[in-house]
Amino acid sequence: THNNLGWLQLHVRGDIRDAEQLLSEAVRLDPTLTSASGNLAAALTAKGDQLAAREAVARAMAHQQPPTPKILLWQWLIGRADGSPDTTTLPQVLAALDQASPPTRATKFGDMEVRAVALLGLGDDSAAETLRSAAAMRIPTNIFFRPMYDLLVTPEPPQRLDQLLDVWREIIAVDPTAAGAWGSPDAQ
């Protein structure tokens, strides 16, 4: 599908242009496919187009009740990068993860990464350990996506961001393919 190919282009190949085209087509073909809108938001973030990324998240939220934890997290990340200090979305992220029945379509590791980033945003000391506890559940499609973490450094990095990135460094040291197209947290 366009969504899967777009994800592959973005995360594995790092081809933002092809990813954006494929994911835009996926959204056009099925506006209710919220994973495509979320992936499009990721591609637009990687491209540096926060306004379009915000619009993709808004489209996903309009077609999704309740919104998925990942879409809620993207909403917060983009708002934070735009200077919003509002963290009220983060408890919603955690609640959505806790109430997901059936579980979200994401992998267990993917859900734990969303939880860890939400906890980090709330200033919770357990963020890094949350991600570390899920490392054994990681599958090959769980790839470090630096553009998402880059949103956390603006306007100022949250405390303990380095600890969370250290977990990714540990994961990548064991499995270098976990760096995906975007490289490790230390890549420029």
Backbone bond lengths (Angstrom), bond angles and torsions (degrees), N, CA, C in turn:
res aa  C-N    CA-C-N  psi(-1)  N-CA   C-N-CA  omega(-1)  CA-C   N-CA-C  phi
1 T - - - 1.447 - - 1.526 110.29 -
2 H 1.319 115.20 162.70 1.465 120.12 178.80 1.528 111.39 -60.45
3 N 1.335 116.51 -37.76 1.455 120.47 -179.14 1.531 110.72 -63.49
4 N 1.319 116.77 -48.92 1.466 120.05 -178.66 1.524 111.63 -64.68
5 L 1.329 116.47 -42.72 1.466 119.70 178.53 1.528 111.20 -65.03
6 G 1.322 116.42 -38.73 1.463 120.27 177.67 1.519 111.63 -63.57
7 W 1.335 116.00 -42.40 1.470 120.25 177.18 1.523 109.78 -60.15
8 L 1.316 116.62 -45.46 1.457 122.01 -179.67 1.535 111.10 -60.86
9 Q 1.322 116.67 -45.78 1.466 120.79 179.32 1.532 110.57 -60.57
10 L 1.317 116.69 -40.54 1.460 120.77 -176.77 1.521 111.96 -73.81
11 H 1.317 116.56 -54.01 1.466 120.59 -170.74 1.523 114.42 -83.12
12 V 1.324 117.20 -35.13 1.459 120.12 -175.48 1.531 111.39 -95.81
13 R 1.321 116.69 -42.09 1.462 119.79 -177.19 1.526 112.97 -96.63
14 G 1.329 117.79 -22.66 1.464 120.51 -178.35 1.512 113.32 72.98
15 D 1.324 116.67 22.94 1.463 121.85 -178.51 1.535 108.57 -94.20
16 I 1.311 115.56 91.56 1.465 121.43 -174.95 1.526 111.00 -64.68
17 R 1.313 117.18 -42.80 1.464 120.74 -176.77 1.525 111.60 -61.28
18 D 1.334 117.18 -50.71 1.468 119.81 178.63 1.530 111.09 -64.30
19 A 1.323 116.14 -40.27 1.464 119.91 179.22 1.529 110.32 -60.17
20 E 1.317 116.74 -46.97 1.458 120.48 -179.23 1.530 110.95 -60.70
21 Q 1.320 117.56 -43.12 1.468 120.83 179.32 1.523 111.19 -63.04
22 L 1.332 116.88 -47.99 1.465 120.62 -179.37 1.523 111.78 -63.59
23 L 1.322 116.52 -43.80 1.461 120.38 -177.39 1.524 111.54 -71.54
24 S 1.313 117.52 -35.57 1.475 120.27 175.07 1.523 109.83 -62.25
25 E 1.319 116.25 -40.81 1.469 120.41 178.00 1.525 110.69 -66.26
26 A 1.318 117.54 -39.35 1.463 120.93 177.81 1.529 110.67 -61.07
27 V 1.325 116.86 -42.50 1.469 121.39 178.77 1.527 110.30 -67.62
28 R 1.332 116.74 -39.70 1.466 120.16 178.68 1.533 110.52 -63.03
29 L 1.330 116.28 -42.87 1.462 120.41 -178.62 1.528 112.65 -69.08
30 D 1.333 116.54 -35.13 1.463 120.50 -179.10 1.522 109.61 -146.16
31 P 1.340 116.60 88.44 1.467 119.89 -178.75 1.531 113.66 -61.52
32 T 1.331 117.95 -16.47 1.466 120.32 179.44 1.522 112.36 -87.11
33 L 1.337 118.04 -4.95 1.466 121.76 178.24 1.527 108.33 -79.19
34 T 1.310 114.89 86.74 1.467 119.55 -171.85 1.519 112.66 -67.28
35 S 1.320 118.19 -26.21 1.465 118.18 177.58 1.525 109.71 -64.47
36 A 1.333 117.81 -34.17 1.470 120.66 177.34 1.524 110.25 -66.66
37 S 1.327 117.69 -40.25 1.467 119.95 177.50 1.524 110.73 -65.14
38 G 1.321 116.33 -40.13 1.469 120.04 177.02 1.518 111.76 -64.35
39 N 1.336 116.51 -43.25 1.462 119.85 177.63 1.526 111.10 -66.03
40 L 1.339 116.68 -36.29 1.459 120.04 176.30 1.532 110.19 -64.29
41 A 1.315 116.95 -40.38 1.472 120.09 176.78 1.526 110.00 -60.44
42 A 1.320 117.28 -39.89 1.469 120.79 177.83 1.527 110.50 -63.58
43 A 1.340 117.35 -44.25 1.463 121.05 179.71 1.522 110.82 -63.24
44 L 1.316 116.28 -42.34 1.463 120.38 -179.79 1.522 111.30 -67.79
45 T 1.323 116.29 -34.05 1.464 120.71 175.19 1.523 109.44 -64.70
46 A 1.330 116.38 -45.01 1.467 120.11 178.63 1.534 110.85 -61.54
47 K 1.313 116.04 -33.56 1.468 121.94 178.41 1.533 111.42 -73.45
48 G 1.343 116.50 -20.64 1.458 121.32 -177.69 1.511 113.76 92.80
49 D 1.322 117.53 13.70 1.463 122.36 -178.67 1.530 109.53 -101.65
50 Q 1.334 115.46 79.67 1.469 120.70 -176.25 1.522 112.50 -65.02
51 L 1.314 117.40 -35.08 1.464 120.40 -179.54 1.525 109.84 -62.64
52 A 1.309 117.88 -48.31 1.463 121.11 179.12 1.533 110.57 -66.64
53 A 1.323 117.28 -35.41 1.468 120.33 177.42 1.527 110.03 -63.37
54 R 1.335 115.99 -42.97 1.468 120.55 178.32 1.529 110.46 -60.94
55 E 1.336 116.72 -39.93 1.463 121.09 178.80 1.535 110.95 -65.99
56 A 1.317 117.70 -38.36 1.471 121.29 177.88 1.526 110.45 -63.80
57 V 1.325 116.37 -40.59 1.471 120.45 177.73 1.529 109.77 -65.73
58 A 1.314 116.79 -42.31 1.470 120.24 178.86 1.528 110.99 -61.73
59 R 1.335 117.51 -40.37 1.476 120.78 176.46 1.526 110.54 -62.45
60 A 1.323 116.47 -42.86 1.467 119.76 179.41 1.520 110.35 -61.92
61 M 1.310 116.69 -43.42 1.466 120.47 -178.28 1.523 111.40 -67.44
62 A 1.324 117.33 -31.04 1.467 120.90 178.90 1.530 111.80 -68.62
63 H 1.327 116.36 -25.47 1.470 120.95 -177.62 1.517 112.67 -103.83
64 Q 1.305 117.82 10.47 1.447 120.11 -171.42 1.516 110.39 -138.99
65 Q 1.299 115.53 115.98 1.463 119.74 176.17 1.514 109.15 -132.56
66 P 1.282 118.08 116.41 1.467 126.96 -5.98 1.530 110.83 -78.32
67 P 1.325 117.00 161.16 1.467 119.98 178.79 1.530 111.29 -65.39
68 T 1.322 116.12 149.91 1.465 119.47 178.07 1.521 109.93 -72.11
69 P 1.313 116.61 156.71 1.468 119.44 177.64 1.525 112.54 -57.06
70 K 1.320 118.11 -39.01 1.470 121.16 -177.56 1.532 110.88 -66.61
71 I 1.331 117.12 -40.60 1.471 119.81 178.09 1.527 109.89 -65.58
72 L 1.317 117.06 -41.68 1.467 120.09 176.86 1.530 110.64 -61.48
73 L 1.334 115.99 -40.61 1.463 119.36 178.81 1.526 110.71 -64.44
74 W 1.334 117.97 -43.57 1.470 120.71 177.27 1.529 110.48 -60.14
75 Q 1.328 117.29 -39.34 1.467 120.56 178.22 1.530 109.78 -58.56
76 W 1.320 116.02 -45.71 1.463 120.12 -179.70 1.527 111.21 -67.37
77 L 1.331 117.20 -45.44 1.466 120.85 -177.98 1.531 111.53 -59.12
78 I 1.322 116.49 -45.83 1.465 120.38 -178.85 1.523 110.42 -67.41
79 G 1.318 117.00 -41.89 1.461 120.25 176.74 1.521 111.76 -62.32
80 R 1.318 116.25 -42.58 1.459 121.12 179.43 1.520 110.55 -61.67
81 A 1.336 116.92 -44.57 1.464 120.96 179.75 1.529 111.36 -63.82
82 D 1.330 115.73 -26.43 1.467 120.29 177.49 1.529 111.96 -85.24
83 G 1.335 116.77 2.53 1.453 121.11 175.21 1.511 115.70 101.53
84 S 1.323 118.41 2.68 1.461 120.20 -179.79 1.535 110.27 -76.89
85 P 1.341 117.04 125.54 1.467 120.14 177.63 1.533 112.65 -84.55
86 D 1.317 117.12 0.14 1.458 122.55 -174.74 1.530 111.46 -66.47
87 T 1.326 116.20 122.82 1.467 121.06 178.55 1.533 111.79 -113.77
88 T 1.323 117.25 12.11 1.471 118.85 -175.87 1.527 112.93 -64.31
89 T 1.323 118.24 -20.96 1.460 120.80 178.19 1.527 111.38 -71.73
90 L 1.323 117.66 -28.22 1.462 120.55 -173.09 1.531 113.79 -64.05
91 P 1.338 119.97 -42.73 1.464 117.91 173.94 1.534 112.05 -61.49
92 Q 1.340 116.73 -30.68 1.467 120.39 176.10 1.526 110.58 -66.43
93 V 1.337 116.96 -37.80 1.464 121.33 176.28 1.526 109.11 -59.03
94 L 1.322 115.97 -49.96 1.468 120.59 -177.94 1.527 111.14 -64.43
95 A 1.330 116.23 -41.43 1.468 119.65 178.89 1.528 110.46 -64.40
96 A 1.322 116.92 -40.58 1.470 120.13 179.26 1.522 110.60 -63.68
97 L 1.318 117.36 -37.97 1.469 120.17 176.37 1.521 110.98 -65.64
98 D 1.324 116.14 -41.17 1.473 120.75 -178.81 1.524 112.60 -70.09
99 Q 1.334 116.59 -31.18 1.465 120.97 -175.47 1.514 113.40 -97.12
100 A 1.320 118.01 -2.41 1.465 120.93 -176.08 1.518 110.42 -62.00
101 S 1.303 114.98 109.16 1.458 121.00 178.19 1.524 107.97 -142.70
102 P 1.309 119.31 109.97 1.463 125.23 0.27 1.519 110.78 -66.71
103 P 1.335 116.47 169.27 1.466 119.13 -179.87 1.526 111.09 -55.14
104 T 1.319 116.21 159.75 1.459 119.75 179.44 1.516 109.44 -59.66
105 R 1.311 116.44 164.02 1.469 120.65 179.20 1.519 111.72 -74.42
106 A 1.302 116.43 -10.20 1.466 120.17 179.28 1.527 109.25 -71.15
107 T 1.316 115.68 166.81 1.460 119.96 175.02 1.519 109.11 -74.71
108 K 1.318 116.54 165.63 1.471 119.61 177.60 1.520 110.30 -60.30
109 F 1.331 116.31 -42.34 1.458 119.45 177.34 1.532 110.23 -62.86
110 G 1.331 116.87 -43.03 1.466 120.72 179.33 1.519 111.72 -58.64
111 D 1.332 116.19 -43.09 1.463 119.45 177.14 1.530 111.23 -64.07
112 M 1.329 116.46 -38.81 1.469 119.36 -179.91 1.533 110.88 -69.96
113 E 1.331 117.28 -32.22 1.461 119.09 175.70 1.531 110.14 -66.01
114 V 1.320 116.99 -43.03 1.467 121.07 176.65 1.528 109.15 -59.64
115 R 1.329 116.82 -45.30 1.472 121.05 178.50 1.528 110.37 -60.15
116 A 1.328 117.14 -45.47 1.468 120.99 -177.68 1.526 111.40 -62.13
117 V 1.328 117.25 -43.35 1.475 119.95 -179.89 1.531 109.95 -67.01
118 A 1.326 117.34 -38.83 1.471 119.99 177.19 1.535 110.42 -63.68
119 L 1.321 116.51 -43.81 1.471 120.04 178.00 1.523 110.75 -62.35
120 L 1.327 116.61 -40.66 1.460 120.82 177.33 1.524 110.15 -58.58
121 G 1.328 116.38 -45.49 1.457 120.98 179.55 1.513 113.26 -62.24
122 L 1.325 115.94 -28.76 1.464 120.96 178.21 1.528 112.45 -86.38
123 G 1.340 116.50 -2.15 1.463 119.87 179.98 1.517 113.32 80.12
124 D 1.313 117.34 17.74 1.463 121.99 -178.61 1.527 110.16 -78.69
125 D 1.321 115.90 128.10 1.465 121.82 -178.80 1.530 113.80 -64.07
126 S 1.307 118.28 -15.83 1.467 120.58 -173.91 1.529 113.49 -88.50
127 A 1.321 118.89 4.06 1.467 121.09 -175.23 1.527 112.25 -56.93
128 A 1.336 117.63 -52.82 1.462 120.48 -177.49 1.526 111.07 -63.93
129 E 1.308 116.85 -42.62 1.473 119.36 -179.70 1.527 111.22 -65.79
130 T 1.314 116.73 -32.78 1.470 120.52 176.49 1.522 110.27 -60.51
131 L 1.329 116.53 -46.66 1.465 119.71 179.04 1.525 110.50 -68.30
132 R 1.305 116.91 -42.77 1.470 120.78 179.90 1.533 110.65 -59.37
133 S 1.314 117.04 -38.22 1.467 120.33 -178.38 1.522 112.37 -66.03
134 A 1.324 116.58 -18.80 1.460 121.12 -178.92 1.520 113.19 -98.43
135 A 1.328 117.60 -4.13 1.468 120.90 -174.20 1.528 112.36 -55.31
136 A 1.307 117.81 -37.58 1.469 120.48 -179.42 1.529 111.84 -68.78
137 M 1.323 118.09 -18.68 1.472 122.36 179.51 1.522 112.25 -90.04
138 R 1.327 116.73 -4.61 1.464 120.58 -177.29 1.523 110.90 -64.90
139 I 1.324 115.21 136.22 1.464 121.37 175.55 1.531 107.67 -113.95
140 P 1.338 118.40 167.26 1.467 120.20 -174.68 1.524 115.69 -55.91
141 T 1.320 118.81 -25.38 1.469 119.36 179.29 1.522 113.16 -80.78
142 N 1.320 117.99 -5.64 1.466 121.41 175.12 1.519 107.62 -86.58
143 I 1.331 114.77 96.48 1.454 122.68 -172.37 1.529 109.41 -117.95
144 F 1.325 115.07 141.44 1.462 120.32 176.66 1.531 109.02 -62.53
145 F 1.328 116.05 128.67 1.462 121.39 -179.90 1.520 108.20 -118.62
146 R 1.328 115.18 89.57 1.462 120.85 -174.73 1.525 113.98 -54.77
147 P 1.346 120.77 -38.81 1.470 118.33 -179.81 1.537 113.61 -56.22
148 M 1.337 117.39 -32.64 1.460 119.29 177.30 1.533 109.84 -66.73
149 Y 1.327 116.33 -45.20 1.464 119.98 -179.55 1.524 111.65 -70.33
150 D 1.335 117.19 -28.64 1.465 120.02 176.75 1.534 111.45 -62.36
151 L 1.335 116.60 -29.48 1.465 119.51 176.86 1.528 111.16 -62.81
152 L 1.318 116.77 -25.72 1.464 120.49 -177.81 1.529 113.42 -75.34
153 V 1.310 118.37 -17.53 1.462 119.14 -177.47 1.520 112.78 -84.80
154 T 1.337 116.82 -8.41 1.460 121.65 179.82 1.521 108.82 -112.73
155 P 1.281 121.93 134.41 1.448 127.18 -3.16 1.533 112.68 -74.91
156 E 1.325 117.88 -27.35 1.453 121.48 176.07 1.513 108.72 -147.98
157 P 1.336 117.76 139.99 1.470 118.95 -178.15 1.530 111.11 -63.86
158 P 1.335 115.91 141.46 1.466 117.99 174.88 1.524 109.81 -69.29
159 Q 1.311 115.17 154.28 1.464 118.93 175.50 1.524 108.63 -59.09
160 R 1.280 116.12 142.85 1.469 124.46 176.95 1.534 114.16 74.56
161 L 1.335 118.26 11.88 1.462 119.52 173.81 1.526 109.53 -60.39
162 D 1.330 117.13 -41.18 1.467 119.99 179.35 1.525 111.89 -59.24
163 Q 1.323 117.19 -35.56 1.467 119.94 178.28 1.525 110.76 -65.04
164 L 1.313 116.58 -40.37 1.462 120.49 178.37 1.531 110.03 -66.42
165 L 1.324 116.45 -42.57 1.462 120.22 177.68 1.531 111.47 -66.07
166 D 1.331 116.70 -30.83 1.471 119.88 175.49 1.527 111.40 -61.02
167 V 1.319 116.92 -35.82 1.470 119.87 177.41 1.524 109.25 -62.51
168 W 1.327 116.87 -43.77 1.461 119.74 176.97 1.524 110.84 -62.75
169 R 1.331 117.51 -38.57 1.465 120.13 177.59 1.528 110.43 -60.37
170 E 1.339 116.23 -41.34 1.467 121.25 178.14 1.533 110.60 -63.06
171 I 1.319 116.31 -44.39 1.464 121.21 -179.50 1.528 110.31 -62.83
172 I 1.320 116.18 -44.53 1.468 121.29 -178.51 1.531 110.79 -68.56
173 A 1.331 117.58 -32.11 1.469 120.20 177.32 1.525 110.61 -63.68
174 V 1.321 116.98 -35.83 1.467 121.87 179.04 1.530 110.42 -79.02
175 D 1.340 116.75 -39.83 1.460 121.97 -178.33 1.528 108.93 -135.41
176 P 1.328 117.23 93.32 1.467 120.35 -177.80 1.527 114.40 -58.00
177 T 1.320 118.58 -22.72 1.470 119.74 178.24 1.520 111.65 -68.07
178 A 1.326 117.82 -16.36 1.468 121.38 178.43 1.527 111.37 -66.00
179 A 1.335 117.15 -15.91 1.470 120.38 177.76 1.516 111.29 -73.66
180 G 1.335 117.66 -19.89 1.455 120.42 179.51 1.515 112.01 55.88
181 A 1.311 116.05 -156.38 1.461 121.86 -177.16 1.523 112.78 -74.39
182 W 1.314 116.87 -18.18 1.468 120.24 -171.64 1.516 113.17 -94.96
183 G 1.312 117.08 -4.93 1.450 120.71 178.11 1.512 112.61 78.17
184 S 1.308 114.82 -178.14 1.450 121.32 -177.93 1.523 110.31 -77.21
185 P 1.336 116.90 173.86 1.468 118.91 176.55 1.523 112.94 -58.83
186 D 1.337 117.15 -20.03 1.464 121.13 -177.41 1.523 113.32 -92.91
187 A 1.330 117.60 -9.02 1.468 120.64 -178.13 1.522 110.00 -68.54
188 Q 1.289 116.29 147.84 1.470 120.66 179.13 1.478 110.92 -102.14
